[in-house]
């Protein structure tokens, strides 16, 4: 399907933005930011059209626009380390924007920006001037890629030192967290042992209380039976005594008649 006028304008503006991104710009340069904002508007309009390009091509356009946005946001950071880390996460385009390009321009821009950031990091660490300042802005992409590779090799030691420092700090924090976790585990185990001993003591006390209750119940039953037996014998003795007194009174009355 033939490209629409809006898509052609988008491709031209995208190519222009890639060329501006490859150049060394002043901090007050405003054109690239305005162009990227216009690219976003054109990309939204292109997605709304009925005769829009294939989804793969739209995704590639979006990928390049997002790369340029991320590049601008990374350049606004103050620290060279933050810029280098931000550039690591940028995803350049996978296909060339125009037929004149052999490799995607965003990939070349990504390599150039990465090399500039690593060069600044090296100069900050070693206190030297940035060798990238002496490079002619109008160099070819092939020559710039070769220079970037050599520059990356030269700055590998300094970059590794920075990354090693961050890794050492992370390992130290991990060791401290591990020590705290071990201390917490030991305290938890000690508390668990104390609770376990208290549970055993409580269980033993409950068993002793149950045994004492059973013994007390048996003794109560025996005492109750003994009390019942005692009451029965006492009742029979009382009956015998009453009968004896009654018979004695009758005999006494018979033996000693009433006086006249």
MOJOJO-V775990 format. One line per field, one symbol per residue. ss: DSSP state (a for helix, b for strand, c for the rest). psi: psi as a letter, one per 20 degrees, with the letter a starting at -180 (. if undefined). burial: b if it has 9 or more other C-alpha atoms within 8 Angstrom, else e. A space follows every 50 residues. Layout:
ss->???
psi->???
burial->???
This chain:
ss->ccccaaaaaaaaaaaaaaaaaaccccccccaaaaaaaaaaaaaaaaaacc ccccaaaaaaaaaaaaaaaaaaaaaccccaaaaaaaaacccccccccccc ccccaaaaaaaaaaaaaaaaaaaaaaccccaaaaccccccaaaaaaaaaa aaaacaaaaaaaaaaaaaaaaaaaaaaaaaaaaaaaaaaaaaaaaaaaaa aaaaaaaaaaaaaaaaaaaaaaaaaaaaaaaaaaaaaaaaaaaaaaaaaa aaaaaccccc
psi->pqqrhhhghggghghghhghhiqpqqhjpighghghhhggghhghhhiqh lraqhghghgghggghghghgghhhiqhphghgghhhhiqorqiqqgrii phqphhgghgggggggghghgghhgikrqoiihjpphkqqhghhgghggh hhhhjhgghhgghhghhgghhghhgghhghggghgghggghhgghgghhg ghgghgghggghhgghgghggghggghgggggghghgggggghghghhhg gghhgnrpq.
burial->eeeeeebbebbebbbebbbbbbeeeeeeeeebeebbeebbebbeebeeee eeeeeeebebbbbbbebbbbbbebeebeebebbbebbeebebbeebbeee beebbbbbbbbbbbbbbbbbbbbeeeeeebeeeeeeeeeeeeebbeebee bbeebeebbeeeeeeeeeeeeeeeeeeeeeeeeeeeeeeeeeeeeeeeee eeeeeeeeeeeeeeeeeeeeeeeeeeeeeeeeeeeeeeeeeeeeeeeeee eebeeeeeee
